């Protein structure tokens, strides 16, 4: 048995989340990738923009490896949540391109540094700003998978499309009648539980 490569495992989970997040944009209009579908404005392109910023921060700046990418939405004087949506002037190609460049930058950091390398998170308080590369990569994986989950729900709300990744939707059925029956069953169970409470 060979010793597992921790970096390869971490990278595989990070890349699967990246791919899942971008896949949710496929086939949608400019309007749909920007539409706010929750009361807090969650939208697909904003999730990509935010996740690109997260990678560049945790796997770049934290380890003294700034990308040089201009991120005006991350400046101290930027409006709150400016990284969670794309302006009309920020194209899909620009945001996706930024995300792909963030991947490349992060991948170089992961490849170049040992997992026990210590960095300083610039936006954390000074008394607890140190993290290892291992910690930072796990944090970015968790954040990216979390936002890929948000994207799953947003995409389902937009056009009913579901799935974990292209070619593997991880769903028990593609039949709309199955899902209608399943949803009705869950609604009945919820109402019964409320009556019994």
Phi and psi restraints in degrees (value plus and minus 20) as a CYANA .aco file:
   2 UNK   PHI    -110.1   -70.1
   2 UNK   PSI     135.9   175.9
   3 UNK   PHI     -93.4   -53.4
   3 UNK   PSI     109.4   149.4
   4 UNK   PHI     -86.3   -46.3
   4 UNK   PSI     126.7   166.7
   5 UNK   PHI    -112.0   -72.0
   5 UNK   PSI      87.0   127.0
   6 UNK   PHI     -79.6   -39.6
   6 UNK   PSI     -61.5   -21.5
   7 UNK   PHI     -83.1   -43.1
   7 UNK   PSI     -61.1   -21.1
   8 UNK   PHI     -83.8   -43.8
   8 UNK   PSI     -60.8   -20.8
   9 UNK   PHI     -82.5   -42.5
   9 UNK   PSI     -67.2   -27.2
  10 UNK   PHI     -81.3   -41.3
  10 UNK   PSI     -65.2   -25.2
  11 UNK   PHI     -82.6   -42.6
  11 UNK   PSI     -59.9   -19.9
  12 UNK   PHI     -80.4   -40.4
  12 UNK   PSI     -65.1   -25.1
  13 UNK   PHI     -89.7   -49.7
  13 UNK   PSI     -56.1   -16.1
  14 UNK   PHI     -85.0   -45.0
  14 UNK   PSI     -66.8   -26.8
  15 UNK   PHI     -86.2   -46.2
  15 UNK   PSI     -56.4   -16.4
  16 UNK   PHI     -83.9   -43.9
  16 UNK   PSI     -56.7   -16.7
  17 UNK   PHI     -89.9   -49.9
  17 UNK   PSI     -61.7   -21.7
  18 UNK   PHI     -78.1   -38.1
  18 UNK   PSI     -69.6   -29.6
  19 UNK   PHI     -81.8   -41.8
  19 UNK   PSI     -62.2   -22.2
  20 UNK   PHI     -82.2   -42.2
  20 UNK   PSI     -62.5   -22.5
  21 UNK   PHI     -82.8   -42.8
  21 UNK   PSI     -67.4   -27.4
  22 UNK   PHI     -88.5   -48.5
  22 UNK   PSI     -53.9   -13.9
  23 UNK   PHI     -79.8   -39.8
  23 UNK   PSI     -50.3   -10.3
  24 UNK   PHI     -86.6   -46.6
  24 UNK   PSI     -34.8     5.2
  25 UNK   PHI    -104.3   -64.3
  25 UNK   PSI     -40.7    -0.7
  26 UNK   PHI     -77.2   -37.2
  26 UNK   PSI     111.0   151.0
  27 UNK   PHI      59.0    99.0
  27 UNK   PSI     -16.6    23.4
  28 UNK   PHI    -119.5   -79.5
  28 UNK   PSI     133.4   173.4
  29 UNK   PHI     -94.4   -54.4
  29 UNK   PSI     147.7   187.7
  30 UNK   PHI     -78.6   -38.6
  30 UNK   PSI     -60.9   -20.9
  31 UNK   PHI     -81.8   -41.8
  31 UNK   PSI     -69.5   -29.5
  32 UNK   PHI     -85.3   -45.3
  32 UNK   PSI     -53.9   -13.9
  33 UNK   PHI     -93.8   -53.8
  33 UNK   PSI     -33.2     6.8
  34 UNK   PHI    -129.6   -89.6
  34 UNK   PSI     -32.4     7.6
  35 UNK   PHI     -80.4   -40.4
  35 UNK   PSI     108.6   148.6
  36 UNK   PHI    -100.7   -60.7
  36 UNK   PSI      95.8   135.8
  37 UNK   PHI    -132.3   -92.3
  37 UNK   PSI      -8.9    31.1
  38 UNK   PHI    -149.8  -109.8
  38 UNK   PSI     143.3   183.3
  39 UNK   PHI     -79.3   -39.3
  39 UNK   PSI     -44.0    -4.0
  40 UNK   PHI    -114.5   -74.5
  40 UNK   PSI     -15.2    24.8
  41 UNK   PHI      67.7   107.7
  41 UNK   PSI      -6.3    33.7
  42 UNK   PHI     -77.3   -37.3
  42 UNK   PSI     111.3   151.3
  43 UNK   PHI    -166.8  -126.8
  43 UNK   PSI     137.0   177.0
  44 UNK   PHI     -84.5   -44.5
  44 UNK   PSI     -70.3   -30.3
  45 UNK   PHI     -86.9   -46.9
  45 UNK   PSI     -53.8   -13.8
  46 UNK   PHI     -83.4   -43.4
  46 UNK   PSI     -57.6   -17.6
  47 UNK   PHI     -82.7   -42.7
  47 UNK   PSI     -59.7   -19.7
  48 UNK   PHI     -86.1   -46.1
  48 UNK   PSI     -65.4   -25.4
  49 UNK   PHI     -80.6   -40.6
  49 UNK   PSI     -65.5   -25.5
  50 UNK   PHI     -82.3   -42.3
  50 UNK   PSI     -65.1   -25.1
  51 UNK   PHI     -86.8   -46.8
  51 UNK   PSI     -54.7   -14.7
  52 UNK   PHI     -81.3   -41.3
  52 UNK   PSI     -63.9   -23.9
  53 UNK   PHI     -83.0   -43.0
  53 UNK   PSI     -60.7   -20.7
  54 UNK   PHI     -81.0   -41.0
  54 UNK   PSI     -67.6   -27.6
  55 UNK   PHI     -81.0   -41.0
  55 UNK   PSI     -65.8   -25.8
  56 UNK   PHI     -84.1   -44.1
  56 UNK   PSI     -51.8   -11.8
  57 UNK   PHI     -95.2   -55.2
  57 UNK   PSI     -77.7   -37.7
  58 UNK   PHI     -92.0   -52.0
  58 UNK   PSI     -53.3   -13.3
  59 UNK   PHI    -130.0   -90.0
  59 UNK   PSI      -4.2    35.8
  60 UNK   PHI    -152.1  -112.1
  60 UNK   PSI    -101.5   -61.5
  61 UNK   PHI     -75.5   -35.5
  61 UNK   PSI     -59.2   -19.2
  62 UNK   PHI     -78.6   -38.6
  62 UNK   PSI     -50.4   -10.4
  63 UNK   PHI    -129.4   -89.4
  63 UNK   PSI       6.2    46.2
  64 UNK   PHI      44.7    84.7
  64 UNK   PSI      10.2    50.2
  65 UNK   PHI    -146.2  -106.2
  65 UNK   PSI      44.6    84.6
  66 UNK   PHI     -82.8   -42.8
  66 UNK   PSI     124.9   164.9
  67 UNK   PHI    -102.2   -62.2
  67 UNK   PSI     -44.1    -4.1
  68 UNK   PHI      63.9   103.9
  68 UNK   PSI     -22.4    17.6
  69 UNK   PHI     -91.0   -51.0
  69 UNK   PSI     109.2   149.2
  70 UNK   PHI     -92.5   -52.5
  70 UNK   PSI     105.8   145.8
  71 UNK   PHI    -146.9  -106.9
  71 UNK   PSI      54.1    94.1
  72 UNK   PHI     -80.0   -40.0
  72 UNK   PSI     -47.1    -7.1
  73 UNK   PHI     -93.1   -53.1
  73 UNK   PSI     -29.5    10.5
  74 UNK   PHI    -123.5   -83.5
  74 UNK   PSI     -21.4    18.6
  75 UNK   PHI     -89.2   -49.2
  75 UNK   PSI     137.4   177.4
  76 UNK   PHI     -79.7   -39.7
  76 UNK   PSI     -51.3   -11.3
  77 UNK   PHI    -114.7   -74.7
  77 UNK   PSI     -12.1    27.9
  78 UNK   PHI     -91.7   -51.7
  78 UNK   PSI     133.7   173.7
  79 UNK   PHI     -88.8   -48.8
  79 UNK   PSI     134.7   174.7
  80 UNK   PHI     -79.8   -39.8
  80 UNK   PSI     119.8   159.8
  81 UNK   PHI      45.0    85.0
  81 UNK   PSI      -1.8    38.2
  82 UNK   PHI     -84.4   -44.4
  82 UNK   PSI     -40.5    -0.5
  83 UNK   PHI    -105.7   -65.7
  83 UNK   PSI     -23.4    16.6
  84 UNK   PHI    -121.7   -81.7
  84 UNK   PSI     -10.8    29.2
  85 UNK   PHI    -175.9  -135.9
  85 UNK   PSI     137.7   177.7
  86 UNK   PHI    -127.5   -87.5
  86 UNK   PSI     113.6   153.6
  87 UNK   PHI     -89.4   -49.4
  87 UNK   PSI     146.5   186.5
  88 UNK   PHI     -82.0   -42.0
  88 UNK   PSI     -44.8    -4.8
  89 UNK   PHI    -104.5   -64.5
  89 UNK   PSI     -32.4     7.6
  90 UNK   PHI    -114.6   -74.6
  90 UNK   PSI      89.1   129.1
  91 UNK   PHI     -97.8   -57.8
  91 UNK   PSI     141.1   181.1
  92 UNK   PHI     -74.3   -34.3
  92 UNK   PSI     -64.7   -24.7
  93 UNK   PHI     -82.4   -42.4
  93 UNK   PSI     -59.4   -19.4
  94 UNK   PHI     -84.7   -44.7
  94 UNK   PSI     -66.6   -26.6
  95 UNK   PHI     -88.8   -48.8
  95 UNK   PSI     -65.0   -25.0
  96 UNK   PHI     -85.3   -45.3
  96 UNK   PSI     -59.9   -19.9
  97 UNK   PHI     -81.3   -41.3
  97 UNK   PSI     -62.7   -22.7
  98 UNK   PHI     -79.0   -39.0
  98 UNK   PSI     -64.7   -24.7
  99 UNK   PHI     -82.6   -42.6
  99 UNK   PSI     -63.8   -23.8
 100 UNK   PHI     -85.0   -45.0
 100 UNK   PSI     -56.9   -16.9
 101 UNK   PHI     -88.1   -48.1
 101 UNK   PSI     -55.4   -15.4
 102 UNK   PHI     -82.3   -42.3
 102 UNK   PSI     -62.4   -22.4
 103 UNK   PHI     -76.2   -36.2
 103 UNK   PSI     -70.6   -30.6
 104 UNK   PHI     -80.3   -40.3
 104 UNK   PSI     -63.4   -23.4
 105 UNK   PHI     -83.7   -43.7
 105 UNK   PSI     -65.5   -25.5
 106 UNK   PHI     -82.5   -42.5
 106 UNK   PSI     -62.2   -22.2
 107 UNK   PHI     -82.6   -42.6
 107 UNK   PSI     -56.6   -16.6
 108 UNK   PHI     -85.9   -45.9
 108 UNK   PSI     -62.9   -22.9
 109 UNK   PHI     -79.3   -39.3
 109 UNK   PSI     -68.7   -28.7
 110 UNK   PHI     -80.8   -40.8
 110 UNK   PSI     -61.7   -21.7
 111 UNK   PHI     -90.1   -50.1
 111 UNK   PSI     -53.5   -13.5
 112 UNK   PHI    -104.0   -64.0
 112 UNK   PSI     -47.5    -7.5
 113 UNK   PHI    -130.5   -90.5
 113 UNK   PSI     129.8   169.8
 114 UNK   PHI     -92.1   -52.1
 114 UNK   PSI     131.1   171.1
 115 UNK   PHI     -82.5   -42.5
 115 UNK   PSI     -42.1    -2.1
 116 UNK   PHI    -113.0   -73.0
 116 UNK   PSI     -12.1    27.9
 117 UNK   PHI     -82.6   -42.6
 117 UNK   PSI     114.6   154.6
 118 UNK   PHI    -118.8   -78.8
 118 UNK   PSI     113.5   153.5
 119 UNK   PHI    -145.4  -105.4
 119 UNK   PSI     153.2   193.2
 120 UNK   PHI    -141.7  -101.7
 120 UNK   PSI     103.1   143.1
 121 UNK   PHI     -99.4   -59.4
 121 UNK   PSI      92.1   132.1
 122 UNK   PHI     -79.9   -39.9
 122 UNK   PSI     -48.2    -8.2
 123 UNK   PHI    -117.9   -77.9
 123 UNK   PSI     -16.1    23.9
 124 UNK   PHI    -113.5   -73.5
 124 UNK   PSI     136.0   176.0
 125 UNK   PHI     -79.2   -39.2
 125 UNK   PSI     123.2   163.2
 126 UNK   PHI     -76.5   -36.5
 126 UNK   PSI     -50.6   -10.6
 127 UNK   PHI     -97.3   -57.3
 127 UNK   PSI     -29.2    10.8
 128 UNK   PHI    -165.1  -125.1
 128 UNK   PSI      18.9    58.9
 129 UNK   PHI    -114.9   -74.9
 129 UNK   PSI     -21.1    18.9
 130 UNK   PHI    -109.7   -69.7
 130 UNK   PSI     115.4   155.4
 131 UNK   PHI    -160.2  -120.2
 131 UNK   PSI     133.9   173.9
 132 UNK   PHI    -105.3   -65.3
 132 UNK   PSI     141.5   181.5
 133 UNK   PHI     -78.7   -38.7
 133 UNK   PSI     -60.4   -20.4
 134 UNK   PHI     -76.1   -36.1
 134 UNK   PSI     -68.5   -28.5
 135 UNK   PHI     -80.2   -40.2
 135 UNK   PSI     -65.4   -25.4
 136 UNK   PHI     -83.4   -43.4
 136 UNK   PSI     -61.6   -21.6
 137 UNK   PHI     -85.4   -45.4
 137 UNK   PSI     -64.1   -24.1
 138 UNK   PHI     -80.6   -40.6
 138 UNK   PSI     -61.9   -21.9
 139 UNK   PHI     -80.4   -40.4
 139 UNK   PSI     -64.6   -24.6
 140 UNK   PHI     -87.7   -47.7
 140 UNK   PSI     -59.4   -19.4
 141 UNK   PHI     -79.2   -39.2
 141 UNK   PSI     -68.7   -28.7
 142 UNK   PHI     -80.9   -40.9
 142 UNK   PSI     -64.7   -24.7
 143 UNK   PHI     -84.5   -44.5
 143 UNK   PSI     -62.6   -22.6
 144 UNK   PHI     -87.9   -47.9
 144 UNK   PSI     -62.6   -22.6
 145 UNK   PHI     -84.8   -44.8
 145 UNK   PSI     -57.9   -17.9
 146 UNK   PHI     -79.6   -39.6
 146 UNK   PSI     -66.7   -26.7
 147 UNK   PHI     -93.2   -53.2
 147 UNK   PSI     -49.0    -9.0
 148 UNK   PHI     -84.2   -44.2
 148 UNK   PSI     -55.9   -15.9
 149 UNK   PHI     -85.1   -45.1
 149 UNK   PSI     -62.0   -22.0
 150 UNK   PHI     -78.0   -38.0
 150 UNK   PSI     -65.0   -25.0
 151 UNK   PHI     -82.5   -42.5
 151 UNK   PSI     -56.7   -16.7
 152 UNK   PHI     -76.0   -36.0
 152 UNK   PSI     -67.2   -27.2
 153 UNK   PHI     -89.3   -49.3
 153 UNK   PSI     -63.9   -23.9
 154 UNK   PHI     -79.7   -39.7
 154 UNK   PSI     -65.4   -25.4
 155 UNK   PHI     -83.0   -43.0
 155 UNK   PSI     -61.2   -21.2
 156 UNK   PHI     -82.9   -42.9
 156 UNK   PSI     -59.1   -19.1
 157 UNK   PHI     -85.8   -45.8
 157 UNK   PSI     -53.6   -13.6
 158 UNK   PHI     -91.2   -51.2
 158 UNK   PSI     -72.7   -32.7
 159 UNK   PHI    -162.2  -122.2
 159 UNK   PSI      -9.8    30.2
 160 UNK   PHI      62.6   102.6
 160 UNK   PSI     -24.6    15.4
 161 UNK   PHI     -88.8   -48.8
 161 UNK   PSI     115.5   155.5
 162 UNK   PHI    -152.4  -112.4
 162 UNK   PSI     148.4   188.4
 163 UNK   PHI     117.2   157.2
 163 UNK   PSI     137.5   177.5
 164 UNK   PHI    -106.3   -66.3
 164 UNK   PSI     -61.4   -21.4
 165 UNK   PHI    -181.3  -141.3
 165 UNK   PSI     141.5   181.5
 166 UNK   PHI     -78.7   -38.7
 166 UNK   PSI     109.1   149.1
 167 UNK   PHI      65.1   105.1
 167 UNK   PSI     -25.5    14.5
 168 UNK   PHI    -168.9  -128.9
 168 UNK   PSI      67.4   107.4
 169 UNK   PHI     -99.8   -59.8
 169 UNK   PSI     -34.5     5.5
 170 UNK   PHI      39.8    79.8
 170 UNK   PSI       8.3    48.3
 171 UNK   PHI    -132.4   -92.4
 171 UNK   PSI     123.8   163.8
 172 UNK   PHI     -93.2   -53.2
 172 UNK   PSI     -37.5     2.5
 173 UNK   PHI    -176.4  -136.4
 173 UNK   PSI     131.0   171.0
 174 UNK   PHI    -126.2   -86.2
 174 UNK   PSI     -18.4    21.6
 175 UNK   PHI    -101.5   -61.5
 175 UNK   PSI      97.0   137.0
 176 UNK   PHI     -77.2   -37.2
 176 UNK   PSI     -53.2   -13.2
 177 UNK   PHI     -84.1   -44.1
 177 UNK   PSI     -58.2   -18.2
 178 UNK   PHI     -78.2   -38.2
 178 UNK   PSI     -66.9   -26.9
 179 UNK   PHI     -89.7   -49.7
 179 UNK   PSI     -55.1   -15.1
 180 UNK   PHI     -84.1   -44.1
 180 UNK   PSI     -64.6   -24.6
 181 UNK   PHI     -83.8   -43.8
 181 UNK   PSI     -63.3   -23.3
 182 UNK   PHI     -82.2   -42.2
 182 UNK   PSI     -66.3   -26.3
 183 UNK   PHI     -82.9   -42.9
 183 UNK   PSI     -62.1   -22.1
 184 UNK   PHI     -80.5   -40.5
 184 UNK   PSI     -60.4   -20.4
 185 UNK   PHI     -82.3   -42.3
 185 UNK   PSI     -63.5   -23.5
 186 UNK   PHI     -85.0   -45.0
 186 UNK   PSI     -59.0   -19.0
 187 UNK   PHI     -82.5   -42.5
 187 UNK   PSI     -63.9   -23.9
 188 UNK   PHI     -82.4   -42.4
 188 UNK   PSI     -61.9   -21.9
 189 UNK   PHI     -83.5   -43.5
 189 UNK   PSI     -60.3   -20.3
 190 UNK   PHI     -85.1   -45.1
 190 UNK   PSI     -63.1   -23.1
 191 UNK   PHI     -84.4   -44.4
 191 UNK   PSI     -61.1   -21.1
 192 UNK   PHI     -83.9   -43.9
 192 UNK   PSI     -61.8   -21.8
 193 UNK   PHI     -83.5   -43.5
 193 UNK   PSI     -58.7   -18.7
 194 UNK   PHI     -85.5   -45.5
 194 UNK   PSI     -61.8   -21.8
 195 UNK   PHI     -84.0   -44.0
 195 UNK   PSI     -56.4   -16.4
 196 UNK   PHI    -102.9   -62.9
 196 UNK   PSI     -28.3    11.7
